[in-house]
Amino acid sequence: MQTLQSWRTEHSEDIVRFADKRMTVGYVIVKRLDVDDEKTEGGIVKPEIARTRSQRGIVVAAAKDMLLANQLLPLDIHPGDEVLFTKYGGSDIEIDGQKYVLVHHLQIYFAETPIVANHQS
């Protein structure tokens, strides 16, 4: 399983700058976690339709606002949050050779901000 620490080292600031300039109100860019293997244990390659899609991911970029009941409200989802979204929600996109999912805030079941332990001795 991919951790937040490894996620931060894999993603450059380029994706964040890209998203800041182009984010549509209410949308979030997510990097999927726990992607299903392309091959079975016996070595047979699974067709794309037979692979399970992860519903979990780490937010790479998020719009600052969402539109709800014709009001512009702050979107409380931020880069680094772990989210669970609908099984067939979002659109697969590719930016700089990396695969992401563009998800609307209404397709997100919950978002969790990781708690960073601060151990001081």
DRENTORKOL-3810 file (N, C-alpha, C; in nm, 4 decimals):
REM DRENTORKOL-3810
@n.u->0.0843; n.v->-0.1177; n.w->0.0000; ca.u->0.0000; ca.v->0.0000; ca.w->0.0000; c.u->0.0889; c.v->0.1241; c.w->0.0000
@n.u->0.0502; n.v->0.2212; n.w->-0.0783; ca.u->0.1275; ca.v->0.3438; ca.w->-0.0912; c.u->0.0987; c.v->0.4348; c.w->0.0278
@n.u->0.2031; n.v->0.4919; n.w->0.0845; ca.u->0.1853; ca.v->0.5807; ca.w->0.1980; c.u->0.1912; c.v->0.7254; c.w->0.1517
@n.u->0.1477; n.v->0.8150; n.w->0.2392; ca.u->0.1509; ca.v->0.9570; ca.w->0.2071; c.u->0.2945; c.v->1.0035; c.w->0.1838
@n.u->0.3867; n.v->0.9518; n.w->0.2626; ca.u->0.5273; ca.v->0.9899; ca.w->0.2472; c.u->0.5791; c.v->0.9540; c.w->0.1077
@n.u->0.5495; n.v->0.8308; n.w->0.0602; ca.u->0.5967; ca.v->0.7913; ca.w->-0.0724; c.u->0.5234; c.v->0.8689; c.w->-0.1811
@n.u->0.3972; n.v->0.9045; n.w->-0.1552; ca.u->0.3218; ca.v->0.9835; ca.w->-0.2523; c.u->0.3865; c.v->1.1194; c.w->-0.2707
@n.u->0.4254; n.v->1.1829; n.w->-0.1622; ca.u->0.4851; ca.v->1.3164; ca.w->-0.1703; c.u->0.6174; c.v->1.3139; c.w->-0.2465
@n.u->0.6943; n.v->1.2072; n.w->-0.2334; ca.u->0.8218; ca.v->1.2024; ca.w->-0.3042; c.u->0.8032; c.v->1.1727; c.w->-0.4521
@n.u->0.6921; n.v->1.1056; n.w->-0.4891; ca.u->0.6685; ca.v->1.0710; ca.w->-0.6290; c.u->0.6158; c.v->1.1872; c.w->-0.7121
@n.u->0.5408; n.v->1.2773; n.w->-0.6508; ca.u->0.4739; ca.v->1.3834; ca.w->-0.7255; c.u->0.5471; c.v->1.5151; c.w->-0.7101
@n.u->0.5787; n.v->1.5725; n.w->-0.8233; ca.u->0.6485; ca.v->1.7002; ca.w->-0.8216; c.u->0.5484; c.v->1.8133; c.w->-0.8072
@n.u->0.6004; n.v->1.9305; n.w->-0.7874; ca.u->0.5162; ca.v->2.0495; ca.w->-0.7776; c.u->0.4531; c.v->2.0828; c.w->-0.9125
@n.u->0.5029; n.v->2.0223; n.w->-1.0225; ca.u->0.4495; ca.v->2.0514; ca.w->-1.1553; c.u->0.3008; c.v->2.0200; c.w->-1.1646
@n.u->0.2568; n.v->1.9063; n.w->-1.1083; ca.u->0.1156; ca.v->1.8698; ca.w->-1.1170; c.u->0.0312; c.v->1.9682; c.w->-1.0383
@n.u->0.0821; n.v->2.0153; n.w->-0.9253; ca.u->0.0074; ca.v->2.1110; ca.w->-0.8445; c.u->-0.0059; c.v->2.2433; c.w->-0.9191
@n.u->0.1030; n.v->2.2896; n.w->-0.9816; ca.u->0.0962; ca.v->2.4142; ca.w->-1.0597; c.u->0.0035; c.v->2.3969; c.w->-1.1795
@n.u->0.0080; n.v->2.2814; n.w->-1.2447; ca.u->-0.0809; ca.v->2.2532; ca.w->-1.3578; c.u->-0.2266; c.v->2.2631; c.w->-1.3137
@n.u->-0.2577; n.v->2.1992; n.w->-1.2024; ca.u->-0.3953; ca.v->2.1950; ca.w->-1.1543; c.u->-0.4425; c.v->2.3310; c.w->-1.1049
@n.u->-0.3561; n.v->2.4071; n.w->-1.0393; ca.u->-0.3959; ca.v->2.5379; ca.w->-0.9888; c.u->-0.4437; c.v->2.6291; c.w->-1.1006
@n.u->-0.3853; n.v->2.6161; n.w->-1.2171; ca.u->-0.4216; ca.v->2.7028; ca.w->-1.3291; c.u->-0.5470; c.v->2.6550; c.w->-1.4009
@n.u->-0.5810; n.v->2.5263; n.w->-1.3893; ca.u->-0.6868; ca.v->2.4694; ca.w->-1.4725; c.u->-0.8021; c.v->2.4034; c.w->-1.3966
@n.u->-0.8047; n.v->2.4103; n.w->-1.2657; ca.u->-0.9075; ca.v->2.3395; ca.w->-1.1894; c.u->-1.0439; c.v->2.4044; c.w->-1.2062
@n.u->-1.1434; n.v->2.3211; n.w->-1.2330; ca.u->-1.2815; ca.v->2.3640; ca.w->-1.2435; c.u->-1.3456; c.v->2.3557; c.w->-1.1052
@n.u->-1.4373; n.v->2.4447; n.w->-1.0771; ca.u->-1.5039; ca.v->2.4483; ca.w->-0.9473; c.u->-1.5610; c.v->2.3111; c.w->-0.9124
@n.u->-1.5275; n.v->2.2612; n.w->-0.7925; ca.u->-1.5839; ca.v->2.1364; ca.w->-0.7425; c.u->-1.5129; c.v->2.0092; c.w->-0.7833
@n.u->-1.4024; n.v->2.0193; n.w->-0.8560; ca.u->-1.3321; ca.v->1.8990; ca.w->-0.9011; c.u->-1.2022; c.v->1.8758; c.w->-0.8248
@n.u->-1.1639; n.v->1.7495; n.w->-0.8190; ca.u->-1.0449; ca.v->1.7066; ca.w->-0.7463; c.u->-0.9670; c.v->1.6107; c.w->-0.8355
@n.u->-0.8335; n.v->1.6231; n.w->-0.8382; ca.u->-0.7487; ca.v->1.5275; ca.w->-0.9106; c.u->-0.6935; c.v->1.4293; c.w->-0.8083
@n.u->-0.7142; n.v->1.2989; n.w->-0.8351; ca.u->-0.6791; ca.v->1.1934; ca.w->-0.7407; c.u->-0.5838; c.v->1.0945; c.w->-0.8060
@n.u->-0.4847; n.v->1.0483; n.w->-0.7313; ca.u->-0.3970; ca.v->0.9392; ca.w->-0.7726; c.u->-0.4492; c.v->0.8141; c.w->-0.7040
@n.u->-0.4922; n.v->0.7141; n.w->-0.7839; ca.u->-0.5486; ca.v->0.5910; ca.w->-0.7274; c.u->-0.4461; c.v->0.5150; c.w->-0.6437
@n.u->-0.4955; n.v->0.4488; n.w->-0.5390; ca.u->-0.4146; ca.v->0.3600; ca.w->-0.4561; c.u->-0.4602; c.v->0.2166; c.w->-0.4778
@n.u->-0.3744; n.v->0.1207; n.w->-0.4494; ca.u->-0.4083; ca.v->-0.0222; ca.w->-0.4545; c.u->-0.4689; c.v->-0.0646; c.w->-0.5872
@n.u->-0.4008; n.v->-0.0372; n.w->-0.6952; ca.u->-0.4487; ca.v->-0.0770; ca.w->-0.8275; c.u->-0.4328; c.v->-0.2275; c.w->-0.8426
@n.u->-0.5314; n.v->-0.2920; n.w->-0.9019; ca.u->-0.5310; ca.v->-0.4365; ca.w->-0.9211; c.u->-0.4180; c.v->-0.4772; c.w->-1.0164
@n.u->-0.3626; n.v->-0.5955; n.w->-0.9941; ca.u->-0.2569; ca.v->-0.6475; ca.w->-1.0808; c.u->-0.3089; c.v->-0.6719; c.w->-1.2218
@n.u->-0.2205; n.v->-0.6570; n.w->-1.3195; ca.u->-0.2566; ca.v->-0.6807; ca.w->-1.4592; c.u->-0.2545; c.v->-0.8289; c.w->-1.4936
@n.u->-0.1872; n.v->-0.9097; n.w->-1.4100; ca.u->-0.1773; ca.v->-1.0528; ca.w->-1.4369; c.u->-0.2339; c.v->-1.1321; c.w->-1.3204
@n.u->-0.2819; n.v->-1.2521; n.w->-1.3515; ca.u->-0.3282; ca.v->-1.3434; ca.w->-1.2475; c.u->-0.2066; c.v->-1.4106; c.w->-1.1852
@n.u->-0.2313; n.v->-1.4879; n.w->-1.0785; ca.u->-0.1206; ca.v->-1.5600; ca.w->-1.0148; c.u->-0.0539; c.v->-1.6574; c.w->-1.1116
@n.u->-0.1304; n.v->-1.7098; n.w->-1.2067; ca.u->-0.0767; ca.v->-1.8038; ca.w->-1.3048; c.u->-0.0046; c.v->-1.7363; c.w->-1.4209
@n.u->-0.0040; n.v->-1.6012; n.w->-1.4240; ca.u->0.0674; ca.v->-1.5287; ca.w->-1.5279; c.u->-0.0175; c.v->-1.4876; c.w->-1.6473
@n.u->-0.1470; n.v->-1.5114; n.w->-1.6406; ca.u->-0.2353; ca.v->-1.4734; ca.w->-1.7509; c.u->-0.2675; c.v->-1.3249; c.w->-1.7395
@n.u->-0.2542; n.v->-1.2539; n.w->-1.8499; ca.u->-0.2831; ca.v->-1.1108; ca.w->-1.8505; c.u->-0.4342; c.v->-1.0903; c.w->-1.8510
@n.u->-0.4816; n.v->-1.0102; n.w->-1.7533; ca.u->-0.6252; ca.v->-0.9823; ca.w->-1.7439; c.u->-0.6630; c.v->-0.8743; c.w->-1.8447
@n.u->-0.7785; n.v->-0.8896; n.w->-1.9090; ca.u->-0.8248; ca.v->-0.7811; ca.w->-1.9952; c.u->-0.8633; c.v->-0.6604; c.w->-1.9089
@n.u->-0.8611; n.v->-0.5436; n.w->-1.9670; ca.u->-0.8899; ca.v->-0.4192; ca.w->-1.8937; c.u->-1.0228; c.v->-0.4259; c.w->-1.8187
@n.u->-1.1233; n.v->-0.4853; n.w->-1.8791; ca.u->-1.2560; ca.v->-0.4909; ca.w->-1.8177; c.u->-1.2595; c.v->-0.5812; c.w->-1.6946
@n.u->-1.1684; n.v->-0.6762; n.w->-1.6841; ca.u->-1.1674; ca.v->-0.7694; ca.w->-1.5710; c.u->-1.0893; c.v->-0.7162; c.w->-1.4504
@n.u->-1.0161; n.v->-0.6089; n.w->-1.4676; ca.u->-0.9385; ca.v->-0.5525; ca.w->-1.3568; c.u->-1.0288; c.v->-0.4689; c.w->-1.2676
@n.u->-1.0079; n.v->-0.4809; n.w->-1.1381; ca.u->-1.0885; ca.v->-0.4006; ca.w->-1.0458; c.u->-1.0249; c.v->-0.2629; c.w->-1.0306
@n.u->-1.1101; n.v->-0.1637; n.w->-1.0249; ca.u->-1.0638; ca.v->-0.0261; ca.w->-1.0101; c.u->-1.0702; c.v->0.0115; c.w->-0.8627
@n.u->-0.9633; n.v->0.0679; n.w->-0.8144; ca.u->-0.9606; ca.v->0.1126; ca.w->-0.6758; c.u->-1.0521; c.v->0.2324; c.w->-0.6582
@n.u->-1.1173; n.v->0.2385; n.w->-0.5446; ca.u->-1.2017; ca.v->0.3531; ca.w->-0.5123; c.u->-1.1305; c.v->0.4473; c.w->-0.4166
@n.u->-1.0076; n.v->0.4150; n.w->-0.3789; ca.u->-0.9308; ca.v->0.4968; ca.w->-0.2852; c.u->-0.8218; c.v->0.5710; c.w->-0.3599
@n.u->-0.7871; n.v->0.6867; n.w->-0.3069; ca.u->-0.6791; ca.v->0.7610; ca.w->-0.3690; c.u->-0.6320; c.v->0.8756; c.w->-0.2818
@n.u->-0.5220; n.v->0.9342; n.w->-0.3242; ca.u->-0.4644; ca.v->1.0503; ca.w->-0.2579; c.u->-0.4913; c.v->1.1715; c.w->-0.3461
@n.u->-0.5416; n.v->1.2779; n.w->-0.2867; ca.u->-0.5702; ca.v->1.4002; ca.w->-0.3612; c.u->-0.4392; c.v->1.4671; c.w->-0.4004
@n.u->-0.4256; n.v->1.4940; n.w->-0.5296; ca.u->-0.3066; ca.v->1.5619; ca.w->-0.5820; c.u->-0.3332; c.v->1.7120; c.w->-0.5892
@n.u->-0.4535; n.v->1.7481; n.w->-0.6312; ca.u->-0.4916; ca.v->1.8883; ca.w->-0.6421; c.u->-0.6425; c.v->1.8983; c.w->-0.6281
@n.u->-0.6890; n.v->2.0115; n.w->-0.5782; ca.u->-0.8328; ca.v->2.0307; ca.w->-0.5603; c.u->-0.8693; c.v->2.1753; c.w->-0.5870
@n.u->-0.9896; n.v->2.1929; n.w->-0.6384; ca.u->-1.0414; ca.v->2.3286; ca.w->-0.6564; c.u->-1.0618; c.v->2.3907; c.w->-0.5187
@n.u->-1.0598; n.v->2.5213; n.w->-0.5129; ca.u->-1.0776; ca.v->2.5892; ca.w->-0.3844; c.u->-1.2240; c.v->2.5976; c.w->-0.3447
@n.u->-1.3139; n.v->2.5954; n.w->-0.4446; ca.u->-1.4565; ca.v->2.6139; ca.w->-0.4176; c.u->-1.5392; c.v->2.5051; c.w->-0.4840
@n.u->-1.6640; n.v->2.4924; n.w->-0.4359; ca.u->-1.7613; ca.v->2.4034; ca.w->-0.4978; c.u->-1.8914; c.v->2.4803; c.w->-0.5142
@n.u->-1.9723; n.v->2.4388; n.w->-0.6099; ca.u->-2.1012; ca.v->2.5021; ca.w->-0.6343; c.u->-2.2095; c.v->2.4112; c.w->-0.5780
@n.u->-2.2842; n.v->2.4604; n.w->-0.4800; ca.u->-2.3872; ca.v->2.3820; ca.w->-0.4155; c.u->-2.5085; c.v->2.4717; c.w->-0.3936
@n.u->-2.6237; n.v->2.4324; n.w->-0.4471; ca.u->-2.7473; ca.v->2.5101; ca.w->-0.4375; c.u->-2.7260; c.v->2.6529; c.w->-0.4868
@n.u->-2.6587; n.v->2.6647; n.w->-0.5995; ca.u->-2.6303; ca.v->2.7944; ca.w->-0.6621; c.u->-2.5494; c.v->2.8890; c.w->-0.5743
@n.u->-2.4750; n.v->2.8336; n.w->-0.4789; ca.u->-2.3860; ca.v->2.9131; ca.w->-0.3956; c.u->-2.2444; c.v->2.8596; c.w->-0.4077
@n.u->-2.1489; n.v->2.9488; n.w->-0.4126; ca.u->-2.0080; ca.v->2.9116; ca.w->-0.4167; c.u->-1.9588; c.v->2.8956; c.w->-0.2735
@n.u->-1.9241; n.v->2.7734; n.w->-0.2364; ca.u->-1.8809; ca.v->2.7427; ca.w->-0.1002; c.u->-1.7391; c.v->2.6873; c.w->-0.1028
@n.u->-1.6634; n.v->2.7019; n.w->0.0070; ca.u->-1.5281; ca.v->2.6461; ca.w->0.0105; c.u->-1.5315; c.v->2.4930; c.w->0.0068
@n.u->-1.4419; n.v->2.4340; n.w->-0.0694; ca.u->-1.4295; ca.v->2.2881; ca.w->-0.0785; c.u->-1.3268; c.v->2.2438; c.w->0.0249
@n.u->-1.3692; n.v->2.1605; n.w->0.1174; ca.u->-1.2822; ca.v->2.1203; ca.w->0.2276; c.u->-1.2077; c.v->1.9906; c.w->0.1966
@n.u->-1.1512; n.v->1.9834; n.w->0.0782; ca.u->-1.0662; ca.v->1.8711; ca.w->0.0380; c.u->-0.9365; c.v->1.9329; c.w->-0.0114
@n.u->-0.8236; n.v->1.8798; n.w->0.0372; ca.u->-0.6942; ca.v->1.9411; ca.w->0.0096; c.u->-0.5932; c.v->1.8376; c.w->-0.0392
@n.u->-0.4895; n.v->1.8805; n.w->-0.1115; ca.u->-0.3843; ca.v->1.7868; ca.w->-0.1527; c.u->-0.3275; c.v->1.7130; c.w->-0.0315
@n.u->-0.3096; n.v->1.5818; n.w->-0.0487; ca.u->-0.2592; ca.v->1.4976; ca.w->0.0591; c.u->-0.3687; c.v->1.4218; c.w->0.1308
@n.u->-0.4949; n.v->1.4653; n.w->0.1169; ca.u->-0.6067; ca.v->1.3942; ca.w->0.1792; c.u->-0.6272; c.v->1.2599; c.w->0.1098
@n.u->-0.6678; n.v->1.1604; n.w->0.1877; ca.u->-0.7048; ca.v->1.0312; ca.w->0.1299; c.u->-0.8557; c.v->1.0317; c.w->0.1117
@n.u->-0.9023; n.v->0.9912; n.w->-0.0067; ca.u->-1.0456; ca.v->0.9949; ca.w->-0.0361; c.u->-1.0963; c.v->0.8583; c.w->-0.0802
@n.u->-1.2254; n.v->0.8371; n.w->-0.0589; ca.u->-1.2960; ca.v->0.7203; ca.w->-0.1095; c.u->-1.4047; c.v->0.7746; c.w->-0.2007
@n.u->-1.4033; n.v->0.7322; n.w->-0.3268; ca.u->-1.4993; ca.v->0.7847; ca.w->-0.4230; c.u->-1.5775; c.v->0.6716; c.w->-0.4871
@n.u->-1.6833; n.v->0.7076; n.w->-0.5607; ca.u->-1.7715; ca.v->0.6071; ca.w->-0.6201; c.u->-1.6943; c.v->0.5154; c.w->-0.7141
@n.u->-1.7400; n.v->0.3931; n.w->-0.7256; ca.u->-1.6688; ca.v->0.2902; ca.w->-0.8022; c.u->-1.6449; c.v->0.3307; c.w->-0.9476
@n.u->-1.7451; n.v->0.3835; n.w->-1.0123; ca.u->-1.7296; ca.v->0.4211; ca.w->-1.1522; c.u->-1.7273; c.v->0.5725; c.w->-1.1689
@n.u->-1.6980; n.v->0.6422; n.w->-1.0619; ca.u->-1.6946; ca.v->0.7878; ca.w->-1.0669; c.u->-1.5640; c.v->0.8389; c.w->-1.1246
@n.u->-1.5677; n.v->0.9596; n.w->-1.1727; ca.u->-1.4483; ca.v->1.0251; ca.w->-1.2219; c.u->-1.4134; c.v->0.9875; c.w->-1.3641
@n.u->-1.3210; n.v->1.0621; n.w->-1.4176; ca.u->-1.2700; ca.v->1.0389; ca.w->-1.5531; c.u->-1.1204; c.v->1.0183; c.w->-1.5453
@n.u->-1.0723; n.v->0.9140; n.w->-1.6111; ca.u->-0.9282; ca.v->0.8889; ca.w->-1.6136; c.u->-0.8613; c.v->0.9941; c.w->-1.7003
@n.u->-0.7548; n.v->1.0539; n.w->-1.6483; ca.u->-0.6775; ca.v->1.1527; ca.w->-1.7234; c.u->-0.5300; c.v->1.1189; c.w->-1.7106
@n.u->-0.4502; n.v->1.1722; n.w->-1.8009; ca.u->-0.3065; ca.v->1.1512; ca.w->-1.7965; c.u->-0.2376; c.v->1.2863; c.w->-1.8077
@n.u->-0.1484; n.v->1.3141; n.w->-1.7129; ca.u->-0.0727; ca.v->1.4393; ca.w->-1.7115; c.u->0.0741; c.v->1.4038; c.w->-1.6974
@n.u->0.1549; n.v->1.4473; n.w->-1.7907; ca.u->0.2990; ca.v->1.4207; ca.w->-1.7901; c.u->0.3299; c.v->1.2717; c.w->-1.7725
@n.u->0.2516; n.v->1.1859; n.w->-1.8383; ca.u->0.2765; ca.v->1.0420; ca.w->-1.8343; c.u->0.2235; c.v->0.9726; c.w->-1.7100
@n.u->0.1677; n.v->1.0449; n.w->-1.6159; ca.u->0.1118; ca.v->0.9866; ca.w->-1.4937; c.u->-0.0401; c.v->0.9759; c.w->-1.5080
@n.u->-0.0980; n.v->0.8672; n.w->-1.4572; ca.u->-0.2425; ca.v->0.8476; ca.w->-1.4650; c.u->-0.3083; c.v->0.8977; c.w->-1.3368
@n.u->-0.4161; n.v->0.9745; n.w->-1.3550; ca.u->-0.4928; ca.v->1.0301; ca.w->-1.2446; c.u->-0.6403; c.v->1.0125; c.w->-1.2731
@n.u->-0.7242; n.v->1.0479; n.w->-1.1759; ca.u->-0.8686; ca.v->1.0462; ca.w->-1.1922; c.u->-0.9198; c.v->1.1849; c.w->-1.1553
@n.u->-1.0024; n.v->1.2417; n.w->-1.2426; ca.u->-1.0661; ca.v->1.3699; ca.w->-1.2164; c.u->-1.2038; c.v->1.3390; c.w->-1.1596
@n.u->-1.2252; n.v->1.3740; n.w->-1.0323; ca.u->-1.3461; ca.v->1.3362; ca.w->-0.9601; c.u->-1.4219; c.v->1.4613; c.w->-0.9164
@n.u->-1.5523; n.v->1.4613; n.w->-0.9343; ca.u->-1.6360; ca.v->1.5712; ca.w->-0.8859; c.u->-1.6607; c.v->1.5517; c.w->-0.7360
@n.u->-1.6724; n.v->1.6600; n.w->-0.6623; ca.u->-1.6859; ca.v->1.6490; ca.w->-0.5164; c.u->-1.8100; c.v->1.5691; c.w->-0.4738
@n.u->-1.9144; n.v->1.5647; n.w->-0.5547; ca.u->-2.0337; ca.v->1.4869; ca.w->-0.5199; c.u->-2.0112; c.v->1.3364; c.w->-0.5338
@n.u->-1.9024; n.v->1.2952; n.w->-0.6002; ca.u->-1.8709; ca.v->1.1535; ca.w->-0.6161; c.u->-1.7769; c.v->1.1032; c.w->-0.5070
@n.u->-1.7411; n.v->1.1904; n.w->-0.4139; ca.u->-1.6502; ca.v->1.1523; ca.w->-0.3052; c.u->-1.7331; c.v->1.1204; c.w->-0.1813
@n.u->-1.7160; n.v->0.9973; n.w->-0.1291; ca.u->-1.7883; ca.v->0.9565; ca.w->-0.0087; c.u->-1.7315; c.v->1.0241; c.w->0.1152
@n.u->-1.5992; n.v->1.0211; n.w->0.1299; ca.u->-1.5372; ca.v->1.0910; ca.w->0.2423; c.u->-1.3924; c.v->1.1235; c.w->0.2098
@n.u->-1.3412; n.v->1.2220; n.w->0.2817; ca.u->-1.2004; ca.v->1.2615; ca.w->0.2691; c.u->-1.1419; c.v->1.2640; c.w->0.4091
@n.u->-1.0209; n.v->1.2129; n.w->0.4203; ca.u->-0.9556; ca.v->1.2061; ca.w->0.5502; c.u->-0.8189; c.v->1.2708; c.w->0.5411
@n.u->-0.7962; n.v->1.3683; n.w->0.6258; ca.u->-0.6656; ca.v->1.4325; ca.w->0.6324; c.u->-0.5769; c.v->1.3484; c.w->0.7214
@n.u->-0.4589; n.v->1.3101; n.w->0.6723; ca.u->-0.3714; ca.v->1.2257; ca.w->0.7557; c.u->-0.3221; c.v->1.3023; c.w->0.8778
@n.u->-0.3143; n.v->1.2316; n.w->0.9891; ca.u->-0.2630; ca.v->1.2911; ca.w->1.1127; c.u->-0.1150; c.v->1.2610; c.w->1.1189
@n.u->-0.0378; n.v->1.3655; n.w->1.1321; ca.u->0.1074; ca.v->1.3508; ca.w->1.1393; c.u->0.1463; c.v->1.3568; c.w->1.2861
@n.u->0.2073; n.v->1.2482; n.w->1.3368; ca.u->0.2481; ca.v->1.2449; ca.w->1.4754; c.u->0.3694; c.v->1.3333; c.w->1.4956
@n.u->0.3667; n.v->1.4103; n.w->1.6006; ca.u->0.4783; ca.v->1.4987; ca.w->1.6336; c.u->0.5394; c.v->1.4498; c.w->1.7644
@n.u->0.6426; n.v->1.3679; n.w->1.7501; ca.u->0.7080; ca.v->1.3132; ca.w->1.8679; c.u->0.8279; c.v->1.3980; c.w->1.9030
@n.u->0.8200; n.v->1.4621; n.w->2.0177; ca.u->0.9334; ca.v->1.5421; ca.w->2.0646; c.u->0.9801; c.v->1.4824; c.w->2.1962
@n.u->1.1112; n.v->1.4709; n.w->2.2079; ca.u->1.1618; ca.v->1.4149; ca.w->2.3342; c.u->1.2450; c.v->1.5154; c.w->2.4070
END
